[in-house]
Amino acid sequence: PIALDLDASNGYVYWIDLGGGPVPMKIARVRFDGQHSEVLVTENLNKPNYIVYNHDLHYVFWSDIGTEQIAYHSMDTGETKVLHIDVRHPRGFDLLTHFPPTEMDYLQNQYALYYVDAEYEGVYEVLLDHELNTIQNTIPLRTNQEDALQVRVYPRFDVLNSHCYYGSYCEQICFQIDAITNMHPTCACGIGFQLNSDGRTCSSYTNYFIYSTHSMLRAFNHRSTNDTSTREDAMPLISGNDMEMLGVRYAKQELYWINANRRIRRAIRTNNRTGWNITDYLQIGASRSAVLGLAIDWIAGNMYFSYITNSYGHLEVNRLDTDHRLVLRKGTNETIYSIAVNPKKRYLYWTDRGPHVRISRSFLNGQNVTYLITTQIIRPETLTIDYATDDVYWADSIRDVVEVMSWNGANRRTVVRNMPKVNSLLVWNNDLYVMDKAFSSIMKVNKTVSNMTQRLETVLSLKSYDIGGMVLFDDQPVFESPCQTGRQQFCEDLCFALPDSSLPECACAYGTLNMDRRTCIAPKEYLIVAMEKEIRSMSMQPHGRSIPVGISYDWVSDRLYWTDETYSRIISSKLNGSERLIIAASSKPRAIVVHPCKGYLFWSDVGNYPSIRRSSLTGRQQTYLITTNVRWPNGLTIDFDDDRIYWADAYLDRIERAGFDGLNRELLTSAVHPFAIVVHDHFIYWTDWALGGVYRAEKYTGANVVEMQNGFPYRPMDIHVVTDQRQKCSFNPCNISNGGCSHICKPAPNNQIECACPSGQNYKLANDRKMCVVQNANCTSVKFTCRNGQCIDRRSVCNGQSDCNDNSDEDPRFCGIRKHVERKILILCTLLFLAVYNCRPTEYRCLNGGCIPFFERCDRKIDCLDGSDENNPFQPCVYPQCPEGQFTCANFRCIDNFKVCNGRDDCNDGNATDEIGCPSR
């Protein structure tokens, strides 16, 4: 269907159906409640596009761009005719057949047709007689309207008395089938609700089946109808791509599934149960990963999922509503395909289609694996658990059977035969439900009947062969567990209930368990390895555990630096992407490292003239350090301890080092195909493309090469070390009034700063290279250049009065550093004065040079003319608390309580704080 219109008086919907396959193109109608569908026209239709029902004439009109006509069908006689008007590409139209009494009499027997013609690019009117013949030529109402699509006429109609109009008869949806006779309306309920026995109110489905196809999630209540092909939808459709593997946490009304992008998505049912709030929840694996299984432990709030990357199988767990993730099992010996969790028995089950095909069981933490089924199993597809009996069901697509066993692997037996493509199983009450792609249907069989000849009952016939998974959205049983959600959490990160144990086992998603076996300790140092499609981390030791982390940056200025090969440049910005700055142009920049403590930036270029270069953090003072005997310096790093740079040449297959000035160059070691490098402590670490691993050697000699890890599914790319010993400097001169820079400030060598202007804003530096001004500014060196290009006297700058039209002469950053310098000069002069002019040993020297008796310092009474005996920022006073029976003044002086509120300033602090808040005298 592509277009529709309503007959509100009689309760009908009219629509155009373009058809397709065995379905014919047609004009049809159906009652508002979906009953009494009727085909009206099937002949002489080419490309119908718009439809209008006229209540006065009882005609349904439609436009057809294929026949270049507007036609109509009489609902009284059944005749179909064509309007004889000049249309070429008709779009939307409408017919006015009921003129107001204020119009002239001659209009009362005429009709007006309004339509849009795409070829003539306009909106037109034509008058028709009561037999729909044209009376006059077409009148253009609007021309040059190439984008016009539809036109509607809104005449004044009498409002029919309708129960639906007042909105109180039906709880949700009201259909007035015949408003003229004022019959009681027909009530209906929205998707996910069912009509109650009173025929007016609605109640939501409490349980239903949800199944997935490659393009949507649908749900049905199997009691809704006996027609297995038209069961009512029990929830609104959820669309997507390649939607498979479903999981449910019913207590929180949550539904989980995996889509084509290897993302786990979550849908939370709204409070009014009319829809879902859908979000991306979790990303699984890398771009080449194939997601295989998903299961929810609704008691502990853990989600298990499995995937395979190349030949590496993974089983992970995530604590729901957190980002705590942990790889439970990983390797090439297992391909964990389908997962099921039994929170009652506290076991995890899965089908393994790796080198050894089997069904396995483990504790909920992935440990203590037991192989339950190892014989007479070829291709296990899906498995599920009967939580009433703890039995485990699975399907074998090669043996075409569905089998069952007890929770411990005993009592194996066949339930159903001749089921070739079972891709989902579930148990509800006494029935086993089977989704089979070959039969494109969901069927059920009584689980208590041992006779394998019993006939399967079709529950729902599906119209698609791309069906995925199936779950039951219903109350889930509650079992006692030390990890039960809703209680005070015993474990900081992940909690696993173990069989026959009242205490849980804790695990850390990041770091290691503390001594209390509950909380976690974050690691202080580890490696980060950048792959072609993902970032991985690993311990500093060859057999350490993987930990996911972030990326390195300039920790002093809180900025990122990166190389852009596409645009041949070095770029920097704040972490939030602001203050973007192009540092330098470079033919084909590759590796980059920053030394914030010294204000250096190093990068390698692998273009036509390979080199390793150095500059300041703003790109100034560029120096070529290494230009000979270098081809592909892909890897580059800094030794912060010895002030040297190390690089890995992927063409010459060697690792070298040199000083920050490029001198004292040394060859350390030859490698097969090194790509990236990092230095830590006494070692260098590097990635090797050819060997597919990470390696370590002594940094001074290149000796004692150790293989840290190999067998990565992708070529290992970049590598970094993360440790609190690496970022040693923290002072940033830019933190003081932004270094006096109006925009971007960068630390420079020798504890200096350099200012810069944001790229792409047409600015240049002026005023001692501190302020960004417009490019066309042209003031002399004895003048101050305002940001807008205006020139003013330098003596008018930072005087508290705006002389530039844009107020840039009072820029708080530019002026702030000058005031800071002035304060430092004042302090130095004061200290020099004090060093030259000394008071007696028994006297205290005021900051203005005066001398007072030492016992008068910090006595809560100002004696120095500048008040420095009581307010000295270099030697602040420490006043003892006033004893009991005395009042503490604002100047910390102590007076007797009886002197308070006596009408005199006994505090002698200029504010009479002992007289504040006193009652009126």
N, C-alpha and C positions, 0 to 999 in steps of 0.2 A: 504493500500500500504506500502511495506517495502523497495523496491529498484526501481531505475529508471535510464534511460539513454536517451540521446538525439540524434536525427537525425537532425542536424542543417541544412543540405542542403535542406531537404524536409519539415522541420518545424514540426516534430513530437516528442512527448514524449512517450517512452515505459516504462511500469512499471509492477511490480509483485504485485498482490492483493491476500492476503491470504484469503479474504472472511470472511464469518461468517453468521450464520443464513441462510436466503434465498439468500444471495449474494454468488455466487460460487467463488472458487479459480480460478485464471486466469492469463494469460499474455495478456496485452491489450496495446492499444496506443490511443492517442488523439492528435489533432492538437495543436500547441502552443497557439492558441487563445481560446482553450477549446471546439472547434467545432469538429464534425465528430469523436466521440469516437467509438472505434472498438475493440471487443474482438477477440483475435487471437487464443489462446489455452486454453482449459479447461480440457483436458484429460491427464492422466498419470502424474499428478502433485501431489507431496507428501509434500515436504517441500522446495519449491524453495526459494532461498535466495539472489542470485546476478544475474544481467541482464546486457548484453552488446549488443549494436546495431553496426553492421559492415556495413559501407557505401559502401565499394567496392563490397561486396557480396550481399548486400540487405538482410542479415540474421539478425535475433535477436536471441541471445544465452542466456541461463540461466543455472545456476547450481542448483542442487537439492540434499540436504544432506539426504533426505529420500530415494531416489532411488540410491544415490551415482553415479550420472551421470552429464554430461554436455550435454544439448540438444540444438537444434536450429530449427528455423522456417523460411522458405523461404517466403519473401514478394512477390516474383514473381510467384511462383507455389503454395504456400499454404501448401507445404509439411512440416512435422515435423519429424526430425530424431535425433539420439543419436550419439555422438562422442564415438568411441571405444577406450578409453584410461583408464588406471588403476588409478582411483581416489577413495578415501574412504570417505573423508569428505571435499568436495570442498567448498571453500569460494570464494573470489574474483578472477577474471580472466580477461584476455584480449587477443585479437587476432591481430597479425601483418600480414597484407595481402599486404602491399605496401612497398617494400624494396627500398632504395635509389639506384640510378644508380651506385654508387661506389661499391656496393656489387657485388660478383662474379655472373656470368651468371646463374649458376645452382640454385641460390636462387630465381630467378625471377618467377619460376613456383611453389614455395613452400610458405606455410604459417607457422607462428610460434605461438603456443599457450602457454601463460604463465598463471600459476594458483597457488593458495595457497591451500595446503592440510593440514587441521587441525590435522588429525590423524598422518600423517607422519611428521608434524611440519616443513614444509619447503616450499620454492618457487621453482617451477619446470618449465621446458621448454620441449615441444614436437613439432617436425616438422611434418606438414601435407602436403599432396599433394593437387592439385586443387580440388579433390573430397572429401577433408577433411578426408582422410585415413592416419593413422600414417605411417611415413617413417622410424623412428628409435625409439629406446627406450627412455624413459623419462630421461631427464638430470636434476639433482639437481643443482640449482643455489645458493640457500641459505638453510642451514640446521639449526636445533635447533632454529627454529623461531616459538615458540608456541603461540605467541601473534599476529602473522601476520594475517591481515584480508583481505587486498585488494592489487591488483597489477594493474598498468596501464602502457600502452605503449604510448609514445608520438612521433609518426613519424612526419616528415615534410610534411605539407599539403599546397596546394595552397589556398590562401585566396580568397574566392569568393567575387565578387563585390556586396555589399549589402547596401541598405539604412540604415539598422539597424546598420551595422558595424561602420558607421561614426557618428551615434548618433544624427542626427539633424532633422530627419523626424518627429518623435513622441516626444511629450513633456515628457511623462513618460515611458511607456512600449512599446517596439517595437517587433513585431513578424514577422520574415521573413518566410513566409509559403513556398515559393519556390525560393530558392536563385539561382538555376541553370538558370531558365528563367528570373531571375531578375525582378519579378513582384513587384509592389508596396507593401510594408509591411502592416500588419494590426496593428493598434494602440489600446492600451488599457490603462486604468487608474488604479492606485492603490486603495486599499480599502479606502473608504471615499471620493472618487472622481468619477465624471461621465464624459463620453466622450462628448465633444461639437459637434455641428452640422458639423464642418469642418472635423471631423473624425481624428483629430491629436492632438488637445489640450484638456486639462482637467480643470475642475472646481470642487471645493469641494461642498459637500452637505451643504446647509445652515440650513436645519432643518431635523430632522429625529427622529424616535422613538427608544428609548433604553429600552431593557427589560432584566431581569435577570433570570438565572436558578441557580441551586445549584452549578454549576461549572463554569459559565462564564457570561459575559455581552456581548450582541450583539445589533446591531442597524440595522435598515432598513429604506429605503425611500419608502413609500408605492406607489409612482408613478413610481418606477423603472421597473415594469413588471406586467403583468396581471396574471401571475402564482403565486398564493398565497403561494406556497410551496418553491419557488426558488427566492425570492426577494433578490436583491443585498445587501451585507453588506455595511452599510454606514459608518462604522468605524472599525478599527482593533479590533479583539476579545480581551477581558480582562478576564483572567482566575482567579479562586479563589475557595473558599469553602463556600457553603451555602450563596450565595450572594443575599441579599434581601434588601428591602426598599431603594429606590433611591431618590436623591435630586439633583437639578441643580442650578447653578449660572452662567447663560449664559454670562453675561457681562464680566466675567473673564474666560470664557471657562472652568468651573469647574464642575466636576461630583462627587457626594458623594454616598457611599453605605455602608451597614453594612455587615460584614462577620461573619463566624462561631465563631471567637474568640472574639466577642463582640467589635470589633474595627470598628470605622468609617474610611474608606479609602477615599483618595481624588485623583482624576486623573485630571490633568491640560493639556488641549490640547496644543500640541507644536505649535510654531509659523508657521511652514510650513504645519500644519494640517495633518501630516502624522502619528501621533501617540499620546501617552499620557505619561506624567511623573506621575508615581503612587507612593504615599507614604502613610504610616500609619498616620492618622490625630489625632484620639482621641480614648481613651479606655473608654468603658462604663461599669459601674457597677462592680460587683465582679464575681467570677467564676460561681456562680449559677444563675446569672442574665439571664433573657430572654428579648431580645430587641424586641420591638413591633412596634415603629413608628419613622418616620424621616420626617422633613419638613424644607424648607429653606425660610427665609424671605430675598429675594434678594435685597430689598430696604435698610433695616437697616444692612444687613450683619450678621444676627443672624441665628443660626441653632438650631432647637428644636428636641429633641429626647425623647422617653419614653421607660421605661424598668420596669421589675418587678423582685424583689429579694424576694424569698419565698412569703409571702403575702403582701409585701410592694410595692406599685406602685410608680413610680417616673416620674416626668416630668422635664427635665433639658433644659437649654438654654446655648449656647456657642456663643460668639462673634467670628465670623470667622477670621482666621489669628492671633488669640491671644489665650492665655490659660485661658481667663476669662470664668468661668463656674458658673452657679447658679442653684440650685434646686428650681424650681417654685412651685411644688406641690409634696407632699409625704404623704403616708398613706395607710391604709388597706381598705378604703371605695371607692377607685377608682382604676380601671385597665385601664389606658389610652392606647388604642390599636393603632388606626390609627390617624394621625395628619394632618391637613391642615391649612395653614396660608393665610390670605387675607391682604396683606399690604395696599391695597386701603382702605378698610373699617377699618383696624387696629384691626382685631379680629383673635383669634386663635380658631379653631374647633377641636374636637376630639370625637372618639367613645369610650364609657365607657362600658367595659364588666365585671365590678365588681359586687358587691352585687345588685346594681341598674343599670340595663342595660339602656343606654340612649345615646343621642348625646348632647354634651355640647359645650358652647361657653364662651370665656373669653377675657379680654383684653390681649394684647401681653405680659404683665408681669405676666400672670397667675391669676390675680385678677378679681373681679367682674364676677363670674361665673354665667351663665344662662343656665338652662336645657331646650333645645329647643324641643327635641323629647323624650318622656317618655312612650308612649303607642304604642301598635302594633309594637313592635321592640323586637326581640329575640336574634339574634347574628349578630350585625353589624360588617362587616369585614373592608372594606376600604372606604374612602371618598375622594372627590376631589372638587375643586372649579372652576366654570366657571367665569373667570376674566372679561368676557365681560358683564355678567349679574349679577355677584356676587351670583348666585345660588349655592347651596351645594348639591352634589350628594353622595349617599352612597348605599352600597349593604348589604343585609341581607341573610346569607347563609342558614338559616332555612326556611325563608319564600320564598326563591328563587326569590327575586325581586331586582330591582334597582330603588331607589326612589330619589326624588329631592324636595328641599324646597327653599324658598327665604332666603336671608342672615340673616333675623331676625326670622326665624322659621315658617313663614306663608306660605300659598299656597303649602302645601304638596301634592304630587301626585306621582303615579307610572309611571315609564318610560318603563321598560322592565320586563317581567315575565319569569319564567322557566329558570333562570340562577342559577344553584345550587352551584357553587364554584367560584364565582367572587373574585379574589384576587387583582385586580387593576383596577382603572378607571382614565380616563383623558378626558378633553374636548379640542377640537381643531377646530377652525372655527365653522361650524354648526353641527359638529358630536360629538357624545359621543362614546369613544373607551372603550371596555370592554375586559379585559383579564380573561379567565375562564379556570380553571384547568380541569374541567370535559370534556369540549370540546377540550382542549389542543389547543387553538387558540386565536387570537386577532380578535375581531369583532367590527363593528361600526354600529351606528344607528343615523338617523337624529334627533337631539335634538329638532327641531322646530315642528316636527310632533307629535301631541298628541295621534294619533291612536296607541294603544299598539299592534295591530296585524301586524304592519309593520315588514318585514323580516329583520333580521340582516345580514349584509354583512360581509363575512369573509375577513379580511385584510391579515392575515398571519396564516398559519397552522404550528403549532409547533410539533416537533418530540419528545417532552419530557413532562412528567407529573409533573416535579419538577420545573415548572416555578414560579418565585417569583413576582417581581414588574415591573412597566412600567412607564417611564417618557417621556416627549417631550423635546428634546434638540433644543430649538428655542429661538428667541428673546422673552424676558419677558417684559411686559408692565412696564412703568416707572410712578410712582405716586409721588406727592409732599409729603415730610415727613421731620420732623425736625431731624430724625435720618439717613437721606439719606447718603449712603457711598460716599466718594469723597469730601464731604464738611469738614470743620473744625469740629472736633468732639466736641459736647457739653458735653458729659459725659466721664469721665475718664475710666470707665470699661464697663458697659452695658447701652444701650440706647433703650427705648421703646417709640414708638409713640402711643399716646392714642386717642381714638375716639373724634372728635370735639374739639381737643386741638392743638394749635400752638406750645406749649412747650412740650418737651419730659419729660419722667420720667426716672431718672437715678437709677441705682442699682450697688452694689458692689459685685464682686465675692469673695472678701477677705476683711473682716473688715466691717466698717459702713460708711454711708454717712457723709461728713463734713457739716459744717453749710451752705456752699454755695449750697448744694444739688446737686453738680456736681462731686466733687472729693471725694476720699475715704481715710479713716483713718484705718491703719492696727491695729489689736488688739495687746495688750501688753502681754496678758496671756490667756492661754486656755489649755485644756486637749487633749492628744493624746491617743487613744485607739487602740491597735492592735488586730484585729480579726483573725480567722483562715485563712481567704482568703483575707483580706483587712485591711487598716488602716483608722480609722475615727478620727475626732476631734470634740470637743464640748466646749461650754462656761464653765467658772468656776461656773456659776450659774445653778441651776437645770433645768431651762427652757431656756437655752441659745441656740444660733444658731450654726449650724455645720460649721466648717472652716477646709479645708484640709491643713496639714502642713507636716514637715519632721520628722527627728529622732534625738535623743540627742547624744552628743559626748563630748570628752575632748576639751573644747574650748580654753584651754591654749596652749596645744601642737598641736591642730588641728589634732587629731587622733581618730580613731574608735577602740572600744574594743568589742569583741563578744565571746560568748561561742559556742563551737563546740561539740555537744554530740556524733556525729558519730566518731570523732577521739579523743574524751576525752581530750580536751585542751582548753586553753584560748588564743585568738589570738588578735593581734593589728596591725593596719596599718595606713598609711596616708589616707586621704579622697579619693585620687586618686588611692588607692590600692598599692602604693609603700611602701617600707620599712616595708614589712610584717614581723612580729615578733611573735613567739610562746612564750607567757608569762609564762604559767605553765601547767602542766598536772593535770587533775582532772577527777575522775571516771565518773561522769555524771553531768557536770556543767550546771546550769540553768540560774538564774538571775545574772546580773552583773551591778555594778555601780562604777563610778570613782569619786574620790575627787582630782581634779587637784591642788587645793590650798594647800593641805597637802601632796600630792604625794602618796595617798593611792588608792588601788584597792580592792574592796570587791566583792565576788561572793558566790553563794550558790551551794551546791552539793547535788543531790537527789539520789545518788547511794546507794551501800550497806551500806555505813557509812555516813549518811547524816550529813552535817555540813555547817557552814558559815565561810568563810576564808577571810584573809586579806593579802595583799602583797604590795610591792612597785610597781611602774608602769612598772618596768622591770621584775617583778616576784620574786625578791629577798625578803628576810626577811618575808617568808611566816609564817603565824600564824593562828592556828585554834581558832576562837573566840567562836563559839557555836557548841557543839558536843552532848549535852544531851537534851532529851525531844524535839527533832526536827525530822521530818520525810520527809515532802515535802515542803521545803522552796522555793516555786516557785517565790514569790514576794520579792523584796529587794529594799530598797531606802535609801537615806541619808537625814538627817535633817541638812542642812548646818548651821542653826542658833544655834542649841544646841549641835552639834557634837555628834549625835547619829545615829544608824542604826535602821531601822524598817524592819520587814519581815512578810510575810503572809504564814502560813503553811496550804497547801491545804489538808493535811491528818488529822491533828489535828483540822482544821477549826478554827484557831485563829490568831490574830495579836499581835505581841510582839515587844519590842524594847530593846536596850542595848547600852552601850557606845562603842566607837571605839576600846576599849580593850576587849570587851565582858563582862565587869562587869556591875553591876547595871541593871540586866535583869528584865523587867517588862512585865506582861500580860496586854494588853490594852482592848481587846474585843474579843468575840467569834462571828464568822460569819458562814453562811451556808456552803459556799465552796469558800473561797477567793482564788484568783489566783495571781494578781499583785497589787502593792501598790505604792503610791507616797505621799510625804509630801509637803505641801505649807502653809506658814503662820501658823495659829493655828490649821490646820486640816490635817487629813489623808484621802486619797481617795483610794478606791480599787475596783477591778472588781470581780464579783461573778459569777462563772460558773453555779451554780444551779439556781440562781435567774435571770441570764441573764441580769445583770444591773451593774451600777456604783453607789457606795455609799460613804458617807462622815461621819466622826466623829471627835470629838475633839482629838487632838494628845496627850494631857497630860493624859486624863482620859479615852478615848474611849467612852465617853457618847455622847448623842444627835445624834444618827445615822439618817442620812437623805438619802432617795433614790434620786439620781441625775437623772437617766434615766434608763429605762428598755425596754424590748421588742425588743432587738437586734435580727436579723435573725440568727446570729452565736454566739457562745460562746465568750464573750469578753475576750481578752488575756491580753496583756501588756498595761500599761497606763503611761503617762508622763505629767508633767506640763511644760508649756512654758511661761516664764516671764522674764523680764529684771532684776528682783530682785534676780534671782537664781544664775547667773554666776558672782560672786562678785569679784573674784581675776582675775588678768590679767597678772601680771608679770611672766615671764618664764625665769629662769636662763639659759635655753638652747638657748635663743635668742642671747646670747653673745658668739660669735664664736662657736656655737653649744655646749656650755658647755665644750669645749676642746675635745669632742668626735669625733673620725674620722668618725663614721657612725650615729648611732641612739642615741639621748640624751633624757632622761626622767627626769622630776622633781621628787625629792625624799623627804621623810619627813625631817623636820628641815631645809628647804630651801637649801637642797643639790641637787646634780644631780647624775644620774646613767647612764652609757653608756651601749650600747648593740649592738650586731652584727645581721644583717639580717639573718633570718632562711634559712637553705638550702644552704648556701654559704661556708661551711667548714671553718669558722673563729672561733677564740677565742679571749678573751680580754687580753691585755698585757699593759706594760708601765703605771703602776698605774691604770689599768682597764679603760684606756682612748682610746686605739687604737685596732682595729680589725686586727689580724695577722693570718697567716695560722696555721692550727691546729698542724702541726709538728714542729713549732718553739720551740727552747729550749735554749734561752739565759739566762744567770745568772741575778740576780737582780741588779747587778751593771752595766749592759749593757743595751743599748736601742735596742729593737727588731723592726727591719724593718717589713713592712707588708709582705714581701716575705720570712721572717724568718732569714734574715741576721742580725748579731749582730755588733753593733758599739759602740764607746765610748759615754757616755751620754753627755760629754762636747761638742760633735760635733752636737748636736741637736738644731734646730731652730737658726742656726747661719748665715743663708742666703746662705749657700753652701750645695749642695746635697752630702751627704755621703752614703746614701742608694742607691742601684742600681735602686730602684723604686721611689726615691725622697720622700719617706714617712716620713723621718726625718724633712722635711720642709712642712709637711701637714698644710695648712692654718688654719684649724679648731684647730688642736692640738697646733700649735704654737701661734695662735691668742689669746687663753685664757691665755697663759703664758705672752705674751706681755701686755695683759690687767691687769694682776696681777702686773707686773713690773711697769706699769704706776701708779697703785694705791699706791704701796709702795713708789715710787718717790714723789708723791703728799703728802703722809703722812709725809715723812721725811722733805719735804720742809716746811710744816705747823708747824712741831715740831721745826725746826730751827728758824722760824719766831717767834714762841712763846717764845723762850729762849733769842734770841738776838733782842732787840728792838732798833729802831731808835728814834730820838727826835720827839716830838709831831708835829713839823713843817716840818718833813721830811717824805718822802715816801720810804718804803723798797722794793728794787728790789727783784725778786725771787731768785737771787744769793746771797742775803744778803747785798748788797750795799745800801747806803742811798743817796738820792738826795733831793734837795728842792722840796716841794710838788707842787709848781707852775710849775715845769718842767715836771710834769706828764701830758700826753695827750696834749702836745703842738706841736704835729706833728714833733718833733725832738727827736731822740733816745739819751737818756742820761745814762740809765743803760747799763752796759757792755753786759747784755744778752737781751737788747731791751725790757724788760718786762714793762718799763714805758709806752710804746706805744702798746705792743702786749702781754697783760696778759689774758690768757684764763679764769681766775677766776674773773677778774674785767675788762672786755673789755671797751675800750675807746668809748665815744660817741662824735663825732666831729660835731660842728655846720657847716652849709653850709657857703662857702666863700661868702663874700658880693659882690655886683655888682662891676665890674671893677677889680676883682681879679680872678686868675686862681687856680683851685684845683689840687694839685699834687697827685700822686699815694699814698703818705704817708699822705694825707689829709692836708698837709701844704698849706697855702694861700700865693700867691705872686702876685705882681702887673702885670697886663696884659702886660705892656711895657717890662717886663723882659722875656717874652716868646719869644723864637727863637732869643735870643741875643748871642748865641754861648757859654753860660755858664750854669752850672748846678745849677740854683738858687733854685730848689726844694730840692736839697741836699738829694735825696732819693736813690742815687747810680745808678739810671737808667736814670737820666736826662729826666724825663718825660715831662718837659717843652720844651725840644728840639726835641721831636718826631714829625714827620710829617711836619717839617719845610722845606721851599724851600731851594734849594742849594744856598750856599753863593758864 
